[in-house]
């Protein structure tokens, strides 16, 4: 038998001989690595779930035109501000967005105005329907989404005017009129319930505002500082426009997620520390029990380095076994938690496998530091005497 094979034979036989201690150490290491694995997978799944939910809240950036206006008042009395309508240049906005890929493709152009419907004035919003459909997935539509010749009508307005899907609307504006067919009624619980949504190009033509917009809503992939940086860059590219962040709900969700992740990190640190202490106690007990064995090995000519290498190899092997078992258990725990708490499935993340093994080996080696020092200092003569 070669020296290397003999070395591994001794390591494996040593662990197999102490079944109780080996099983205890593997269990402790598996607990620690399974906790790190499960918390890591759950944290990643939570972050992805929150990101998906935030997308449901709609745009996080809004571009609007600066309106020219004057303050009206006399002496110490202020009667308010009279503003003149201002518009964004659609071409300029498109060029600016091309220079900022971080803005993404989830955006919606809007032109807000007013048209005559059956002799009364109604508020209308010109949109590109595929854009607004992608940007507002939470909208509840009774009917179907329209094409360029159709219209959506808000639920409040539809109720007041007794309009239903299939009805034709005759609308007129300063520069022309149009007849559109209502294909759906939209219900959002907000301002959209009082509007008529028309095709952007058709409304621009009716209002005589070709190439003009009142707002652009953007759902950018950026968050936090990146989102603020994106807003600042767009502000510089779009002179005469305001770029505003819409982040109240998103910021609250992100803040809550960070706090939960911090709590999970603290729990993991406490449990890992406790497991490390347990490993150190168990390894110390093992060294005391194996004093005569260590003394005999040294008396037979083994160097201190060889004995330390033997114990280190045992610790590493225990760490690998504990890490493999911990990853499997941690993934099962993560599946259970994400399914019962977040109603979603945890992703299979092989990247956490080496992390679980590294954590387990690290704990095994750190917990063995004290016992290894004791092994290094052990006097073979005194240990063989039983002292």
N, C-alpha and C positions, 0 to 999 in steps of 0.2 A: 504494500500500500504506500503510495507516494505521501510526502509530507503534507501536501495540500489536502488530499483526500482524508488523511488521518485527522487533520485539523477540523474539517467540517463534520467528520464522523463524531469527534468528541463533542462538538457544539450541539449537534442534534441529539446525541445520546444523553447529554447533560440536561437538555430541556425535557426530553421524554421521560427521564428518570424522576424529575420533579413535576409530575403532572398537575398537582394541586396549585403550586406556585406559578407554573407556566400559564395555566388556565386563568388564574386570577389576574396576572399581568396582561395577558391578551385581552381579557374582558375590560379592564380599566382603560387600556390604550384604545380599544375599539369604541368605548363610550366617548372618549375625548374626540377621536377623529370623526365619529358619526355625528357628534354635535356640530363640529365645524362644517362638515359636509352639508348636513340638513339646513343649518342656518344660512350657509352660503347660497344654496340652491333656492331656499325660500326667499331670501333677500333679493336675489336676481329675478325670481318670478314676480315678487311684489313690485319691483321697479318697472318691469315690463308691463305688468297689469295696470299700474298707475299711469304709465305713459300712454297706454291705450285709452284709459278712461279720460285723461286730460284732452286727448284728441277729440273726444265727444263734446267737450265744452266749446269747441269752435276756435275761431281765430285768436291768436295771441298778439297780433300786430294789426293796427288799423292806420291806414294812410288817408288823411283828409286834407282838403285845401284850406289854406289860410283865407279867412274872409275879411275883406276890407270893411271897416266900420268906423263910426264916430260916436263919441259919448254925447248924449243929449241932456242938457240941464241948464239951469240958470242960477247964478249966485251959489248958494250952498246947497241947492237942490239938484239931485241927479235923477233923471227920468229913465236911465238905462242906456243901452247901446243899440244903435240902428246899424245892422250889418247888411252888406250887399252879397248876393250869392256869388260864390267862387267855385271854380271847377279845376279838376286835375286834367292834365294833358295825357291821354291814354298812351300815346306813343312814347312820351318821356318816361312814364311809369314803367312801360315794358322794357325800355332800354336800361333803366336803373335796375330792374329785377334781373336782367341778364348778367349784370356785373356783380350781382350778389347771389351766387348759387345756393347759399345757406337759406335763402328765403323759400326754397323748395317749389314744388308745383301745386301745392294745395293753397289756392287763393281764389278770390272772387271779386270781379269788377262790379261796381254798383253805380247807378245813376238814379238819384232820387228826384222826383218831380210830381206834378199834379196834372191830371187830365179830366176832361168832362165825361161823365157817364150819365146818360139819360137826364141831362140838364144840371146835374150836381157835380161838384168837384170831389175827386177821390185821389188819395195819395197812391202813387205807383212807384215801383222800384224796378229799374231795368237791370237784368242780370244775364249771365251766360248759364243756362240751366245745368249743364254737366258740371260746371265749377261749383255752383251753390249746392248741388246734390252731394258732391264729394266733401265739401267743407261742412255741411250741416247734416250729419247722419242721424241726428236725434229728431229731425222734423217728422211729424206724423202726417202722412198724405192720405186723404180719402179720395181715391181715384188713381190717376197715373201722373207721372211727370210729363210735362209738355215738351213739344219740339219748338222750333223758332216761330211757329204760327199759333201757338197755344198760350195759355196763361194759367197761373195759379192764383187763387184768391184766398185771403185770410179768413179763418173761421168766423171771426166777429163780423167782418164786413159781409160775408156770405149770409150770415144769419139775419142781419139787418135788412139786406136787400133781397132776401129769399132767392139767392143764387145757388145753383147746384151744378155738379159736373155735367157737361154737355151743353150748357147754355152759351149763347153767343153774346159777346159784349161789344157794343159800338162805342169806341173811345175817340176823342178828338183833342188835339193839342194846338199850340200856336202855329206850328208849321205843317200840320196835316192830321189825318185821322187814320184809324185802323179798326178792323173787325177781327176779334180773336175769339176762340172757343175755349171755355174753361174745361180743363182736363182733370183738375184736382183741387181739393180744398186743403189748405195747410193749417196745421195747429201746432203752435210752439209755446203758447203760454206767455208770449211777449209781444213786442211791437209788430212783428210780422203778421199777426192775426188781423191787423187792420189795414193791410196793404194789398194791392194787386201787383203780382210779379209778372213782368213782361220780358220779352227778348230784348237784350241791350241795344242791338242795332236798330230794331224797330222803334224803341222809345227815343233813341237819339235822333232819329229822323223826324218823329212826331213833334219833338220839342225844339228841333232846329239846333241841336247841340252835338253834331257829328264829332266823334273823337274826344268827347268830354266825359268826365266821371266826377262823381261827388265823393266816392270813397273806394278804397281797395282793402279788403280783409285778407290777411295772410295767416296761415297756420304754419309757422316755421318750426323746423326740427330743433332749433336751438332753445336753450333754457338758461335762466340765471344771467350771469355776466355775458355769455355769448349772445343772448337775446338782446341785451342792452347795447352791446357792440354793434349788432346787426341794425338795430333801430337807429343808432347814431350814424352809421354808414349810409343808410337810405336817406336820412335827413339831409346829409351833405349832398347827395346826388339829386335830391328833389327840392331845389330851391323854391320857396313859396308854398311849401306843404308841411304838414305836421305828421310825424310818425309817433304813434302812441302805443304803449304796451297795454295789453288787456290780460292781466295775470293774477287777478284776485284769487280765483278758485285754484288755478294751477299752482300758485305760490303756496297756498295753504296745504294742498296735497303734497307738494314736494317737501315742505317743512315737516309735516307729519311723518312722511316716509323716512326722512333723515333721523328723526327722533326714535322711531321704531327700530331702525337699523343700528343706532347707537345703543339702544337697550339690548338688542340681540348680541352686539359685540361685547358689552359688559358681562352679560350672562355667560357667553362663551369663554371670556377671560377667567371668570370665577371658576367655572367647571374645569377648564384646562389646568388652572393652578392647583385645584384640589386633586385632580388626577395625577399631576406631577408629584405632589406630596405623597400620594398613595404609592406611586411607582418607587419613589425613593425609600419609603418605609419597607416595602416588600423586598426590594433589592438588598437593602441593608440586612434584613433578616436572613436572606439567602446567603450572604457573605459570611455571617456569623455561623450558620449551619454548616457551611462548606469550608470552615477553617482548616480542618485536617486535610481535606482534599487539596486545597491550595498549597498547604505546606508540603504535601507529598510531591506535587508537581514541581515545586521549586527545588525540593531536595533531589529530584531526579535530573536536575540540570536545566530546567526551563528558566529562561530569563524573566525578569520583571516585565519587560516589554511583551514577551510572548503571552504571559498570563493576562496582562491588560488587554491584549488583542483578543484573547479568548473570550473574556467577559464582554468586551465591546461588540464582538461578533454576535454573541447571544442577545445583547440588547438590540442591535440592529435587526436581527432576524425576528425578534418579538415585535419590534416596531413595524416591520413590513407586514407580518401576519395581522397585527392589530389594525393597521391602516387599510388593508384589503377588506377585512371584515367590517370595519367602521364605515367605509365608503358604501358598501352594500346596504348596511343598516341605515345609514344617513339618507341615502336616496329613497328608501322605503318610507322613512319618517317624513321626508319632504313631500313625497307623493300624497301621504295621508293628510298633512297639514294644509297643503295648497288646495286639495280637493274639498276638504271639510270647511275651511275658513274662507278661502278666496274663490271657491267654486271654479277653479281652473286646474289644469294639469301641469305639474312641474316638468320642466324640460330636462331631457337627458343631457347632462353636461360632463363629458369625460375630463374636462380641464380640472375638475375638483378631485379627480382620482389621485394625481400626484400630490395635490395639496393635502389630502387625507393621509397619504403615506408619509409625507414629510413631517406633518404635525405629530404623527404617532412615533416616528423615529426620533424626532427632536425630544419629545417627552421621555422616551426610553433612555436616551443618552444623557439628558439633563438630570433625570432621576437617578441615573447610575453614577453620577459624578462623585458623590460622597463615598459610596461603596467601592468605586474604582480606586480612590485615594487610599482607602483602607486596605485594599488588596495590594497596592503598591508598597505600602509600609509594613505589611505583614511579615513577621519573622518566622521562617519555616520551622526552626528548631522549637520555638515556644508553642507554635500551633500544633506540632506533632506530640508535644507533651500534654496538650490539652489546656494550656494556660491562656 
